Amino acid sequence: MNICIREFCEADLKQLAVLENELFSAPWSEAMLLESCQKGYSWVMETETGEIIGYLIGELVLDEFSLYNLAISESRQNHGFGFRFLTFLKEKMRQLACRKIFLEVRSRNQSAISLYRKSGFQPLYLRRNYYSQPVDDALTMVYELKQEGNTDEKL
Ligand SMILES: CC(C)(COP(=O)(O)OP(=O)(O)OC[C@H]1O[C@@H](n2cnc3c(N)ncnc32)[C@H](O)[C@@H]1OP(=O)(O)O)[C@@H](O)C(=O)NCCC(=O)NCCS
């Protein structure tokens, strides 16, 4: 299937809110999604027929990207789209001279943790009872981008 990744725009809000409600126990509101859209650094994955099958929301501050949300619609999961989205993000961040990508994931979300590990993210630490609905620990993970000529220390 041909897919493209493009910037998240306001016209996508309704579709994203539907997916958000289907996929998360504590979904973001449309207002929160709109705020992310306006900040930039958020993308949707779309089929050639215009179906949005996934989205990635985050924020770049100086040389660190925080990945707030990654989701693939239920019927399109397990086809490698989440992995492709992270590959896109890493390349994009490399171009923007970003050094590290951070994320937090529910400690019981094994499919997401496996995806992040497969994409090269390393676990950093657990934040106890960070999430509600239901209560869960947050696992913080990081991906360190190798920039040409970057001789900085490792984490
Ligand atoms: C987590 C999520 C983004 C994964 O996207 P996906 O497109 O289904 O993942 P991919 O097909 O690219 O899978 C890549 C790897 O992720 C892991 N993975 C994905 N789904 C998995 C599952 N159900 N069980 C175990 N591992 C899984 C595997 O390591 C897989 O590699 P493999 O196919 O070689 O085994 C998707 O399941 C989703 O949107 N879930 C609901 C929202 C969510 O939890 N988002 C994460 C918030 S932090």
The ligand as a MOL file (V3000), in Angstrom:
LIG
                    3D

  0  0  0     0  0            999 V3000
M  V30 BEGIN CTAB
M  V30 COUNTS 48 50 0 0 0
M  V30 BEGIN ATOM
M  V30 1 C 2.1070 0.6540 19.4040 0
M  V30 2 C 1.7100 0.8650 17.9450 0
M  V30 3 C 2.0010 2.3110 17.5390 0
M  V30 4 C 2.5560 -0.0860 17.0740 0
M  V30 5 O 2.3350 0.2270 15.7040 0
M  V30 6 P 2.3010 -0.9250 14.5820 0
M  V30 7 O 2.2300 -0.2550 13.2610 0
M  V30 8 O 1.2500 -1.8930 14.9040 0
M  V30 9 O 3.7290 -1.5720 14.8170 0
M  V30 10 P 4.6360 -2.2920 13.6940 0
M  V30 11 O 3.7610 -3.1480 12.8290 0
M  V30 12 O 5.4510 -1.2510 13.0190 0
M  V30 13 O 5.5420 -3.2350 14.5960 0
M  V30 14 C 6.9020 -3.0030 14.7660 0
M  V30 15 C 7.3720 -3.7700 15.9870 0
M  V30 16 O 6.6440 -3.3560 17.1320 0
M  V30 17 C 6.4290 -4.4750 18.0020 0
M  V30 18 N 4.9870 -4.7600 18.0770 0
M  V30 19 C 4.0010 -4.1350 17.3980 0
M  V30 20 N 2.8020 -4.6510 17.7620 0
M  V30 21 C 3.0410 -5.6080 18.6790 0
M  V30 22 C 2.2260 -6.4760 19.4490 0
M  V30 23 N 0.8760 -6.4760 19.3260 0
M  V30 24 N 2.8210 -7.3240 20.3220 0
M  V30 25 C 4.1650 -7.3150 20.4680 0
M  V30 26 N 5.0140 -6.5170 19.7680 0
M  V30 27 C 4.4540 -5.6730 18.8900 0
M  V30 28 C 7.1930 -5.6190 17.3890 0
M  V30 29 O 8.5150 -5.5660 17.8730 0
M  V30 30 C 7.1680 -5.2580 15.9180 0
M  V30 31 O 8.2150 -5.8310 15.2070 0
M  V30 32 P 8.0010 -7.2700 14.4780 0
M  V30 33 O 6.8290 -7.0860 13.5540 0
M  V30 34 O 9.2950 -7.4870 13.7770 0
M  V30 35 O 7.6970 -8.2460 15.5670 0
M  V30 36 C 0.2270 0.5070 17.7170 0
M  V30 37 O -0.0090 -0.7750 18.2280 0
M  V30 38 C -0.7560 1.4820 18.3680 0
M  V30 39 O -1.0920 2.5170 17.7740 0
M  V30 40 N -1.2120 1.1360 19.5820 0
M  V30 41 C -2.2370 1.9700 20.2750 0
M  V30 42 C -1.6780 3.3270 20.6780 0
M  V30 43 C -0.4110 3.2120 21.4940 0
M  V30 44 O -0.3340 2.4280 22.4310 0
M  V30 45 N 0.6000 4.0360 21.1380 0
M  V30 46 C 1.8420 4.1230 21.8540 0
M  V30 47 C 1.7500 5.2460 22.8330 0
M  V30 48 S 3.2850 5.5270 23.6490 0
M  V30 END ATOM
M  V30 BEGIN BOND
M  V30 1 1 1 2
M  V30 2 1 2 3
M  V30 3 1 2 4
M  V30 4 1 2 36
M  V30 5 1 4 5
M  V30 6 1 5 6
M  V30 7 2 6 7
M  V30 8 1 6 8
M  V30 9 1 6 9
M  V30 10 1 9 10
M  V30 11 2 10 11
M  V30 12 1 10 12
M  V30 13 1 10 13
M  V30 14 1 13 14
M  V30 15 1 14 15
M  V30 16 1 15 16
M  V30 17 1 15 30
M  V30 18 1 16 17
M  V30 19 1 17 18
M  V30 20 1 17 28
M  V30 21 1 18 19
M  V30 22 1 18 27
M  V30 23 2 19 20
M  V30 24 1 20 21
M  V30 25 1 21 22
M  V30 26 2 21 27
M  V30 27 1 22 23
M  V30 28 2 22 24
M  V30 29 1 24 25
M  V30 30 2 25 26
M  V30 31 1 26 27
M  V30 32 1 28 29
M  V30 33 1 28 30
M  V30 34 1 30 31
M  V30 35 1 31 32
M  V30 36 2 32 33
M  V30 37 1 32 34
M  V30 38 1 32 35
M  V30 39 1 36 37
M  V30 40 1 36 38
M  V30 41 2 38 39
M  V30 42 1 38 40
M  V30 43 1 40 41
M  V30 44 1 41 42
M  V30 45 1 42 43
M  V30 46 2 43 44
M  V30 47 1 43 45
M  V30 48 1 45 46
M  V30 49 1 46 47
M  V30 50 1 47 48
M  V30 END BOND
M  V30 END CTAB
M  END
